[in-house]
Amino acid sequence: MWTPIGSDLEVLAVPAAHTALECDSAGESRYAGYLLRSNGITIYHARDTIPHPEIFASLAGERIDYALLPVNERNYYRDRDGITGNMTVREAFQMTIDLGASTLIPTHWDMFAPNRVHPAEIELLHRMEAYPFSLEIMPAGAVKLLAAR
């Protein structure tokens, strides 16, 4: 259920699956992402998550202008070394397509050295594969005014 927060801002909490979908004793997702809607723009902030059917089900039918998805390379070797990550670049790209989002803003790629992803790798793959969405790379802490598409 969408919750109004201000005169032109509303939020919808959706499940997130940090490394798996985990629920509390009431059956509610332990982790949450958010849809924010304001001035005709809808932003999906996945937070720490991997793709999961429950997430897609909760976002079904929503128009997403900007998807903020974590790109911090979960893989066998990092798991083996105790480094927690979320999505690979390709997973984030496919999730953007599956959500029908207009623009991907990768997150978490520059937060921690052990699971850092170089922005040139993200940009190169996006350019080489001609994905059907825009890509905006923003370092942690950067501020950008988002416009309706």
BANU-613415 format. One record per residue (C-alpha): residue number from 1; residue in three letters; x, y, z. Coordinates in nm, 4 decimals. Each point is the difference from the previous one (the first is absolute). Layout:
N
SITE  resi  resn        xx        yy        zz
SITE   NUM   ALA         X         Y         Z
...
//
This chain:
149
SITE  resi  resn        xx        yy        zz
SITE     1   MET    0.0000    0.0000    0.0000
SITE     2   TRP    0.1354    0.3416   -0.1001
SITE     3   THR    0.0544    0.2318    0.2980
SITE     4   PRO   -0.0088    0.3793   -0.0407
SITE     5   ILE    0.3001    0.1722    0.1571
SITE     6   GLY   -0.0502    0.3566   -0.1171
SITE     7   SER   -0.2058    0.2099   -0.2359
SITE     8   ASP    0.1442   -0.1721   -0.3093
SITE     9   LEU    0.1985   -0.2941    0.1333
SITE    10   GLU   -0.1134   -0.3520    0.0702
SITE    11   VAL    0.1865   -0.3208    0.0800
SITE    12   LEU   -0.0649   -0.3693   -0.0418
SITE    13   ALA    0.2112   -0.2528    0.1929
SITE    14   VAL    0.0856   -0.3124   -0.1993
SITE    15   PRO    0.1914   -0.3127    0.1010
SITE    16   ALA    0.3746   -0.0211   -0.0416
SITE    17   ALA    0.2131   -0.3133    0.0088
SITE    18   HIS    0.3465    0.0902    0.1265
SITE    19   THR    0.1518   -0.3355   -0.0940
SITE    20   ALA   -0.3290   -0.1941    0.0250
SITE    21   LEU   -0.3588    0.0914    0.0796
SITE    22   GLU   -0.0336   -0.0177    0.3781
SITE    23   CYS   -0.3258    0.0474    0.1910
SITE    24   ASP   -0.0721    0.0690    0.3648
SITE    25   SER   -0.2403   -0.2031    0.2183
SITE    26   ALA   -0.2951    0.1976   -0.1439
SITE    27   GLY    0.1003   -0.0943   -0.3551
SITE    28   GLU    0.1181    0.3527   -0.0848
SITE    29   SER    0.3191    0.0560   -0.1953
SITE    30   ARG    0.2966    0.0736    0.2287
SITE    31   TYR    0.1438    0.2415   -0.2534
SITE    32   ALA   -0.1724    0.2730   -0.1989
SITE    33   GLY    0.0467    0.2030   -0.3124
SITE    34   TYR   -0.2144    0.2988   -0.0890
SITE    35   LEU   -0.1950    0.1522   -0.2841
SITE    36   LEU   -0.0156    0.3784    0.0237
SITE    37   ARG   -0.2402    0.2022   -0.2101
SITE    38   SER    0.0122    0.3790   -0.0322
SITE    39   ASN   -0.0737    0.2546   -0.2718
SITE    40   GLY   -0.0738   -0.2701   -0.2559
SITE    41   ILE    0.3255   -0.1904    0.0636
SITE    42   THR    0.0208   -0.3489    0.1498
SITE    43   ILE    0.3287   -0.1149    0.1516
SITE    44   TYR    0.0680   -0.3558    0.1138
SITE    45   HIS    0.2745   -0.0166    0.2628
SITE    46   ALA    0.0700   -0.3708    0.0394
SITE    47   ARG    0.2530    0.0452    0.2813
SITE    48   ASP    0.2015   -0.3201    0.0678
SITE    49   THR   -0.1715   -0.2685   -0.2044
SITE    50   ILE    0.0289   -0.2733   -0.2541
SITE    51   PRO   -0.2711   -0.0648   -0.2602
SITE    52   HIS   -0.2883   -0.2044    0.1435
SITE    53   PRO   -0.3508   -0.0906   -0.1234
SITE    54   GLU   -0.1619    0.1669    0.3051
SITE    55   ILE    0.1636    0.3297   -0.0937
SITE    56   PHE   -0.1241   -0.0214   -0.3581
SITE    57   ALA   -0.3509   -0.0906    0.1218
SITE    58   SER   -0.0086    0.3005    0.2345
SITE    59   LEU    0.1064    0.2348   -0.2812
SITE    60   ALA   -0.2283   -0.1451   -0.2695
SITE    61   GLY   -0.1967    0.2691   -0.1777
SITE    62   GLU    0.2102    0.2880    0.1352
SITE    63   ARG    0.1664    0.2381   -0.2450
SITE    64   ILE    0.3620    0.0529    0.1053
SITE    65   ASP    0.1942    0.2946   -0.1365
SITE    66   TYR    0.3194   -0.0559    0.2001
SITE    67   ALA    0.1183   -0.3301    0.1487
SITE    68   LEU    0.2748    0.0251    0.2600
SITE    69   LEU    0.1448   -0.3511    0.0123
SITE    70   PRO    0.3068   -0.1286    0.1889
SITE    71   VAL    0.2852   -0.1064   -0.2259
SITE    72   ASN    0.2598   -0.1434    0.2339
SITE    73   GLU    0.0716   -0.3373   -0.1539
SITE    74   ARG   -0.1110   -0.2963    0.2037
SITE    75   ASN    0.1877   -0.3036   -0.1241
SITE    76   TYR    0.1503   -0.3298    0.1144
SITE    77   TYR    0.3421    0.1396    0.0871
SITE    78   ARG   -0.1313    0.2951    0.1950
SITE    79   ASP   -0.2483   -0.2251    0.1825
SITE    80   ARG    0.2858   -0.2382    0.0818
SITE    81   ASP    0.1982    0.2894    0.1466
SITE    82   GLY   -0.2958    0.1258    0.2071
SITE    83   ILE   -0.0624    0.3074   -0.2150
SITE    84   THR   -0.3719    0.0683   -0.0275
SITE    85   GLY   -0.1182    0.1400   -0.3291
SITE    86   ASN   -0.3267    0.0315   -0.1853
SITE    87   MET   -0.0244    0.0078   -0.3804
SITE    88   THR    0.2416   -0.0353   -0.2835
SITE    89   VAL   -0.0122    0.2671   -0.2687
SITE    90   ARG   -0.1900   -0.2337   -0.2331
SITE    91   GLU   -0.2540   -0.0865    0.2713
SITE    92   ALA   -0.0672    0.3685    0.0633
SITE    93   PHE   -0.0368    0.0621   -0.3720
SITE    94   GLN   -0.2447   -0.2889   -0.0387
SITE    95   MET   -0.1972    0.1097    0.3072
SITE    96   THR   -0.0264    0.3495   -0.1495
SITE    97   ILE   -0.1438   -0.1521   -0.3175
SITE    98   ASP   -0.2363   -0.2281    0.1921
SITE    99   LEU   -0.1290    0.2976    0.2010
SITE   100   GLY   -0.0438    0.2060   -0.3153
SITE   101   ALA    0.2001    0.2839    0.1574
SITE   102   SER    0.1052    0.2882   -0.2241
SITE   103   THR    0.3312    0.0678    0.1758
SITE   104   LEU    0.2371   -0.2039    0.2155
SITE   105   ILE    0.2055    0.1716    0.2665
SITE   106   PRO    0.2427   -0.2637    0.1341
SITE   107   THR    0.0690    0.0238    0.3732
SITE   108   HIS    0.2516   -0.1562    0.2381
SITE   109   TRP    0.2607   -0.0383   -0.2774
SITE   110   ASP    0.2380    0.2358    0.1794
SITE   111   MET   -0.0754   -0.0565    0.3688
SITE   112   PHE    0.2452   -0.2702    0.1108
SITE   113   ALA    0.3302   -0.0965   -0.1616
SITE   114   PRO   -0.0503   -0.3802    0.0217
SITE   115   ASN   -0.3093    0.0066   -0.2202
SITE   116   ARG    0.0558    0.3134   -0.2017
SITE   117   VAL   -0.0988    0.0048   -0.3675
SITE   118   HIS    0.1763    0.2438   -0.2293
SITE   119   PRO   -0.2470    0.2440   -0.1604
SITE   120   ALA    0.1720   -0.0425   -0.3374
SITE   121   GLU   -0.0982   -0.3689    0.0067
SITE   122   ILE   -0.3648    0.0935    0.0605
SITE   123   GLU    0.0027    0.2640   -0.2737
SITE   124   LEU    0.1835   -0.2215   -0.2511
SITE   125   LEU   -0.2423   -0.2903    0.0382
SITE   126   HIS   -0.2977    0.2358   -0.0295
SITE   127   ARG    0.1416    0.1541   -0.3171
SITE   128   MET    0.1092   -0.3308   -0.1590
SITE   129   GLU   -0.3299   -0.1809    0.0529
SITE   130   ALA   -0.2256    0.2966   -0.0895
SITE   131   TYR   -0.2369   -0.0525    0.2920
SITE   132   PRO   -0.3462    0.1613   -0.0304
SITE   133   PHE    0.0424    0.2348    0.2968
SITE   134   SER    0.2141    0.2993    0.0882
SITE   135   LEU    0.2905   -0.0340    0.2411
SITE   136   GLU    0.1091    0.2650    0.2490
SITE   137   ILE    0.3117   -0.0585    0.2082
SITE   138   MET    0.0100    0.2006    0.3221
SITE   139   PRO    0.2660   -0.0411    0.2701
SITE   140   ALA   -0.1219   -0.0529    0.3571
SITE   141   GLY   -0.1106    0.3304    0.1482
SITE   142   ALA   -0.0630    0.1662   -0.3367
SITE   143   VAL   -0.3173    0.2030   -0.0392
SITE   144   LYS   -0.1982    0.0213   -0.3205
SITE   145   LEU   -0.3350    0.1519   -0.0788
SITE   146   LEU   -0.2083   -0.2624   -0.1764
SITE   147   ALA   -0.2447    0.1033   -0.2681
SITE   148   ALA   -0.3064   -0.1733   -0.1370
SITE   149   ARG    0.0646   -0.1793   -0.3271
//
